[in-house]
Structure formats: C-alpha cells, structure tokens
Amino acid sequence: MAKGFGKNRKRRIQASAKRALSPEAPQRPQPVSRKRGLGPAIGFGLLALVAAGALYFFARPDSPIEPHAAAAPSFVGSQTCSGCHATEAKLWQGSQHRHAMDHATAQTVRGDFNDATIDYAGTRSRFFRKDDKFLVETDGADGKLAVFEAKYTFGVDPLQQYLIEFPDGRIQALSIAWDTRPKEQGGQRWFHLYPDGAVTRADPLHWTKLNQNWNFMCAECHSTDVHKNYDPDKNSFATTFSEIRVGCEACHGAGSRHVAWAHRKSAAREGDNGLLVRFDERTGITWSADTGTSSPVRSVPAPALRKEVETCGRCHARRGQLSEGWTPGRPLSETHRVSLLDRQRFHADGQMRDDEETYNYAPFKQSKMFAKGVTCSDCHDPHSASLKAPGDVVCAQCHTRPV
C-alpha cells in the first residue's frame, strides 16, 4: 500500500488482476504395492510393534511433540506470543505489519470524517460520522450516490485506505484514500488513487469491481490465517481470519504447539520447539571482507532452501495464490504461481519497472546478494519491518571501501 501515489498503480493492479486463480490439478491415487511373501501374521505383528513404539514415544513426559501432534496446530494470536517475546512484540507494535488492517475506530482511523468532501470524475464524495460509525457517501456500483460504512482501515503510512463490506461477504477497497503524511509534505488530505483518469462505475478499476476486491486481491497479505471461503453457487464470500492484522503467526505459522512446548519444564524442551519453521539461516553466521577484493564473504555457504526469503516472498512477490495450504519456510512456488520475469514488469537486468519496492522477491532471488547468501533479516528487522540502519548505513554493514 505504500505506493498508492504514482501513475503506474493502474497498470500494476491490472497486471495483478490477470493472475487467474487456477485450482490445483487433482492427484491420481497411487495403487498400493502388495508384494507376495509376507504373511498376515507378520504384517499385523509389525503394525502392532510400530503402534506400541509410537504410543510410548508420544506419551513420554519429555517427548518433544505433543501427544496429539497429529492434529494440525492452531493459531493462538500475537497477544499470546508477546507474553514470552516482549522485545519482539514491542518492535511489532509500531510496525506497518501491525497496522496492515484493523477495525475502523476512533483510535485507528486517520482520515478526516468531519463532513469532508472531495470531487472526482463528476462525483462529490463526502466523509462523515454518525454515532460510532465512519461513513462515506459516494457512487456505488450503479453510479448513484449512496452511503456506505467504512468497516476497516487498510494500511497506515504514507496513506490509509478504507474497506466497505457488502451483504454477500465481499469487502471492497475504496479508491479514495487519506494521505497520512504531515501537511507540510503535502499530506493530511483526501485524494483519489487514479488522479490522471476518470474511473467511474463502468471501469474495472472502480472501487466496487473485482480489481478492488479485498477477499482475493488483498486479504492473504494483510491478515493472518485467511480463508476466503468463496461459494460459487451463491457467488458470495464468508472470508475468515484468526487475526485481522499481520501477526506473529503470519510468518511463524500456527503457534499452539510452540506454546505447549514453552509451558513444559526446562528438561523437556529439547528438540522440536513446536514451530513449523526455524529461521536459523543467520545463526552463528559472520561476514568478512575478502582480502583481495574487499567483497563480503559469508562464513558458511547459504543453505539450498532459503526459508526467510521464501516466507517473506509470500507477500513481497508478484504472485497468484493457488492453494491456501502454505507452510512457512517452504518454497513459495509450492502454493503460489510466482510471476515470471517478463518485459511488462521487469527491465532486462531483472529490476522492477514500476518502482514498487514491496514486490522485490523475484529481483532479489537473481541478485548477487542472494547468490552470496544474504537473506532478508541481514538488512531488515523482521519484527519492526524496517531497515536495521538508515540509508546507506545498512549497506555499509558489508560494503566498505578498500583501505
């Protein structure tokens, strides 16, 4: 959402809309091989032995896995995580991930809803409040003025959008946004995301159309544990999420097993900590300057599976979602169709054409930094979602001039 300004946004959204959501191809059940020579008695004996061993392993008080670990872990919420991870939680509280989406309240709404107006394409839209509701009068799907309730906030800096919920479960992103920058920087005003055009109800970019639908265009990356729940028979959504914002489990995965592990006695905490992924690529890693070239060299080569990059790439890549069964740390292409390096979106050297730094997964994966083993958290703090140092200082962590 940080690049709401600029003439390229229309092309970006059009490109995103072309990513058709294709269902996964059904897998043909593989026939079970039945070799001759093993009698029923031996088979049942082996089965009983395995079952007894598993029962003993999972029932032990020091077992690294819960007795019912076969069940999928459940989401516990960022508030639960903050009980033990106070430092990380404090950084997250002020991050854009924390404010990626929220309920519209007096504490979260940044826009002017004190009977403010804006004129666009022959329509005067009005923002006002009634009781505790934040309302907007603007053109609906039929082109006529109507009053809609802004149920949710979307983003926080440098702009904030507002989401309108419809009876069929669709949630639409209003194309008039609030510029949250200071007034001296040109902010504190309402503006339309497509200032150079005249987006009316007939345009596919109108706020009531498919291209502005939150359920399938935006939800996965602005909330945690999203399930679209689209009903094709009723042409409706019943979308759910476990946490309205980008919380801890959006990256670390469902945390119930980890919480259970943390509650055990210290002696029983060896081995699996219950998390779906360990972000340990930087553990014990140091960088040093090559004596001949002064280029940074990683103390240990990077692993084949770059868990951090794949996890961040879920939302920081141009991609279409194929399955909701994403697992943190796994290759993004297992559940998503990652955009190819075509000329429409990328320059010949792989850099993005539209200056959208949010979607830097593909360019980064073909960079020299990636090849040398640099990962996301070498430069970014994953909890505050900001650079570890301002400007060129973050680059100077590894890049120094030869003496």
ROSEMAR-5706 format. One record per residue (C-alpha): residue in one letter; x, y, z; residue number from 1. Coordinates in steps of 0.5 Angstrom, whole numbers, plus 500, padded with zeros to 3 digits. Layout:
ROSEMAR-5706
resn px py pz resi
a X Y Z NUM $
...
This chain:
ROSEMAR-5706
resn px py pz resi
m 500 500 500 1 $
a 506 505 501 2 $
k 506 506 493 3 $
g 499 509 493 4 $
f 502 515 489 5 $
g 504 515 482 6 $
k 502 514 475 7 $
n 504 507 475 8 $
r 499 504 480 9 $
k 493 503 475 10 $
r 498 498 471 11 $
r 500 495 477 12 $
i 493 493 479 13 $
q 491 491 472 14 $
a 497 486 472 15 $
s 495 483 479 16 $
a 488 482 476 17 $
k 491 478 470 18 $
r 494 473 475 19 $
a 488 468 474 20 $
l 487 463 480 21 $
s 487 456 478 22 $
p 486 450 482 23 $
e 491 445 483 24 $
a 491 439 479 25 $
p 488 433 482 26 $
q 493 428 484 27 $
r 491 421 482 28 $
p 491 416 488 29 $
q 497 411 487 30 $
p 496 404 487 31 $
v 499 401 494 32 $
s 504 396 492 33 $
r 503 389 495 34 $
k 509 384 495 35 $
r 508 377 496 36 $
g 511 373 501 37 $
l 509 377 508 38 $
g 504 373 511 39 $
p 498 377 515 40 $
a 501 375 522 41 $
i 508 378 520 42 $
g 504 384 518 43 $
f 500 385 524 44 $
g 506 384 528 45 $
l 510 390 525 46 $
l 504 394 526 47 $
a 503 393 533 48 $
l 510 394 534 49 $
v 510 401 531 50 $
a 504 403 534 51 $
a 507 401 541 52 $
g 513 405 540 53 $
a 509 411 537 54 $
l 505 411 544 55 $
y 511 410 548 56 $
f 514 416 545 57 $
f 509 421 545 58 $
a 506 419 552 59 $
r 513 420 555 60 $
p 513 427 559 61 $
d 520 429 556 62 $
s 517 428 549 63 $
p 519 434 544 64 $
i 512 433 541 65 $
e 505 434 544 66 $
p 501 427 545 67 $
h 496 430 540 68 $
a 501 433 535 69 $
a 498 429 529 70 $
a 493 435 529 71 $
a 494 441 526 72 $
p 497 446 530 73 $
s 492 452 532 74 $
f 493 460 532 75 $
v 494 463 539 76 $
g 495 470 537 77 $
s 500 475 538 78 $
q 498 477 545 79 $
t 500 470 547 80 $
c 506 471 544 81 $
s 508 477 547 82 $
g 508 474 554 83 $
c 515 471 553 84 $
h 517 475 547 85 $
a 517 482 550 86 $
t 522 485 546 87 $
e 520 483 539 88 $
a 513 485 541 89 $
k 515 492 542 90 $
l 518 493 536 91 $
w 512 490 532 92 $
q 507 494 536 93 $
g 510 500 532 94 $
s 511 497 525 95 $
q 507 497 519 96 $
h 505 490 519 97 $
r 501 491 526 98 $
h 497 496 522 99 $
a 496 493 516 100 $
m 489 492 517 101 $
d 484 494 523 102 $
h 477 495 525 103 $
a 475 502 524 104 $
t 475 506 531 105 $
a 477 513 533 106 $
q 484 510 535 107 $
t 485 507 528 108 $
v 482 512 523 109 $
r 487 517 521 110 $
g 482 520 516 111 $
d 478 527 516 112 $
f 471 524 517 113 $
n 468 531 520 114 $
d 464 532 514 115 $
a 470 533 509 116 $
t 469 533 501 117 $
i 473 531 495 118 $
d 471 532 488 119 $
y 473 527 483 120 $
a 470 525 476 121 $
g 464 529 477 122 $
t 462 526 484 123 $
r 463 529 490 124 $
s 464 524 496 125 $
r 463 526 503 126 $
f 466 523 509 127 $
f 462 524 516 128 $
r 461 520 522 129 $
k 454 518 525 130 $
d 454 515 532 131 $
d 461 511 532 132 $
k 461 509 525 133 $
f 465 512 520 134 $
l 461 513 513 135 $
v 462 516 506 136 $
e 457 518 501 137 $
t 460 516 494 138 $
d 458 513 488 139 $
g 456 506 488 140 $
a 456 500 483 141 $
d 450 503 480 142 $
g 454 510 479 143 $
k 449 513 484 144 $
l 450 517 491 145 $
a 449 512 497 146 $
v 452 512 504 147 $
f 457 506 506 148 $
e 460 505 512 149 $
a 468 504 513 150 $
k 468 498 517 151 $
y 476 497 517 152 $
t 482 501 516 153 $
f 488 499 511 154 $
g 495 501 512 155 $
v 497 507 516 156 $
d 503 510 512 157 $
p 504 514 508 158 $
l 497 513 506 159 $
q 491 510 509 160 $
q 485 506 505 161 $
y 478 504 508 162 $
l 474 498 507 163 $
i 467 497 505 164 $
e 463 491 507 165 $
f 457 488 503 166 $
p 452 483 504 167 $
d 455 478 500 168 $
g 461 478 504 169 $
r 465 482 499 170 $
i 470 487 502 171 $
q 472 493 497 172 $
a 477 498 498 173 $
l 475 505 497 174 $
s 479 508 492 175 $
i 479 515 495 176 $
a 485 515 501 177 $
w 487 519 506 178 $
d 495 522 506 179 $
t 497 521 512 180 $
r 504 525 511 181 $
p 505 531 515 182 $
k 501 537 512 183 $
e 508 541 510 184 $
q 510 535 506 185 $
g 503 535 502 186 $
g 499 530 507 187 $
q 493 531 511 188 $
r 488 531 505 189 $
w 484 526 501 190 $
f 486 524 494 191 $
h 484 519 489 192 $
l 489 513 487 193 $
y 488 515 480 194 $
p 488 522 479 195 $
d 490 522 472 196 $
g 484 518 470 197 $
a 476 518 471 198 $
v 475 512 474 199 $
t 467 511 474 200 $
r 463 505 475 201 $
a 464 502 468 202 $
d 471 502 469 203 $
p 474 495 472 204 $
l 478 499 477 205 $
h 472 502 480 206 $
w 472 501 488 207 $
t 466 496 487 208 $
k 469 492 482 209 $
l 473 486 482 210 $
n 480 489 482 211 $
q 479 492 488 212 $
n 476 486 492 213 $
w 480 485 499 214 $
n 478 478 499 215 $
f 482 475 494 216 $
m 486 481 492 217 $
c 489 483 499 218 $
a 487 479 505 219 $
e 492 474 505 220 $
c 498 479 506 221 $
h 494 484 511 222 $
s 491 479 516 223 $
t 493 472 519 224 $
d 491 465 517 225 $
v 486 468 512 226 $
h 481 463 509 227 $
k 477 466 503 228 $
n 471 461 503 229 $
y 468 463 497 230 $
d 462 460 495 231 $
p 461 459 487 232 $
d 454 457 488 233 $
k 452 463 491 234 $
n 457 468 489 235 $
s 459 470 496 236 $
f 465 470 501 237 $
a 465 468 508 238 $
t 472 470 509 239 $
t 475 469 516 240 $
f 482 470 519 241 $
s 485 469 526 242 $
e 488 476 527 243 $
i 486 482 523 244 $
r 493 484 522 245 $
v 500 481 520 246 $
g 501 478 527 247 $
c 507 473 529 248 $
e 504 467 526 249 $
a 503 470 519 250 $
c 511 469 519 251 $
h 512 463 524 252 $
g 506 459 523 253 $
a 500 457 528 254 $
g 503 457 535 255 $
s 499 452 539 256 $
r 505 447 539 257 $
h 510 452 541 258 $
v 506 455 547 259 $
a 505 448 549 260 $
w 513 447 549 261 $
a 514 453 552 262 $
h 510 451 558 263 $
r 514 445 559 264 $
k 519 444 565 265 $
s 526 446 562 266 $
a 529 439 562 267 $
a 523 437 557 268 $
r 524 443 552 269 $
e 530 439 548 270 $
g 529 438 540 271 $
d 523 441 537 272 $
n 520 447 540 273 $
g 514 446 536 274 $
l 514 452 531 275 $
l 513 450 524 276 $
v 520 453 522 277 $
r 526 455 525 278 $
f 529 462 522 279 $
d 536 460 523 280 $
e 540 461 517 281 $
r 544 467 520 282 $
t 545 463 527 283 $
g 553 464 528 284 $
i 554 467 521 285 $
t 559 472 520 286 $
w 561 476 514 287 $
s 568 479 513 288 $
a 572 482 507 289 $
d 576 478 502 290 $
t 583 480 503 291 $
g 584 481 495 292 $
t 577 485 493 293 $
s 574 487 500 294 $
s 568 484 498 295 $
p 564 481 503 296 $
v 564 473 504 297 $
r 559 469 509 298 $
s 563 465 514 299 $
v 559 459 511 300 $
p 555 458 505 301 $
a 548 459 505 302 $
p 543 453 505 303 $
a 540 451 499 304 $
l 533 452 502 305 $
r 533 460 504 306 $
k 527 460 509 307 $
e 527 467 510 308 $
v 527 469 503 309 $
e 521 464 502 310 $
t 517 466 508 311 $
c 518 474 506 312 $
g 516 473 499 313 $
r 509 470 500 314 $
c 507 478 501 315 $
h 513 481 498 316 $
a 513 478 491 317 $
r 508 479 485 318 $
r 505 472 485 319 $
g 498 469 485 320 $
q 495 464 490 321 $
l 494 457 488 322 $
s 493 454 495 323 $
e 491 456 502 324 $
g 496 451 505 325 $
w 502 455 505 326 $
t 507 453 510 327 $
p 513 458 513 328 $
g 519 457 510 329 $
r 517 452 504 330 $
p 519 454 497 331 $
l 513 460 495 332 $
s 512 456 488 333 $
e 509 450 492 334 $
t 503 454 494 335 $
h 503 460 489 336 $
r 505 462 482 337 $
v 510 467 482 338 $
s 511 472 477 339 $
l 516 471 471 340 $
l 521 476 469 341 $
d 517 479 463 342 $
r 518 485 460 343 $
q 512 488 462 344 $
r 514 488 470 345 $
f 522 488 469 346 $
h 527 491 466 347 $
a 533 487 462 348 $
d 537 487 468 349 $
g 531 484 473 350 $
q 530 490 476 351 $
m 522 492 477 352 $
r 520 497 472 353 $
d 515 501 476 354 $
d 519 502 482 355 $
e 515 498 487 356 $
e 519 496 493 357 $
t 514 492 496 358 $
y 515 486 491 359 $
n 522 485 491 360 $
y 522 477 491 361 $
a 524 476 484 362 $
p 529 481 483 363 $
f 533 479 490 364 $
k 533 472 488 365 $
q 537 473 482 366 $
s 542 478 485 367 $
k 549 478 487 368 $
m 547 479 494 369 $
f 542 473 494 370 $
a 548 468 491 371 $
k 553 470 496 372 $
g 548 468 502 373 $
v 545 475 504 374 $
t 538 474 507 375 $
c 532 479 509 376 $
s 534 480 516 377 $
d 541 482 514 378 $
c 538 489 512 379 $
h 531 489 515 380 $
d 529 488 522 381 $
p 523 482 521 382 $
h 519 485 527 383 $
s 519 492 526 384 $
a 519 491 519 385 $
s 524 497 518 386 $
l 531 497 516 387 $
k 537 496 521 388 $
a 540 502 520 389 $
p 538 509 516 390 $
g 540 510 508 391 $
d 547 507 506 392 $
v 549 505 513 393 $
v 545 499 513 394 $
c 549 497 506 395 $
a 556 499 510 396 $
q 555 493 514 397 $
c 558 489 509 398 $
h 561 494 504 399 $
t 567 498 506 400 $
r 572 502 501 401 $
p 579 499 501 402 $
v 584 502 505 403 $
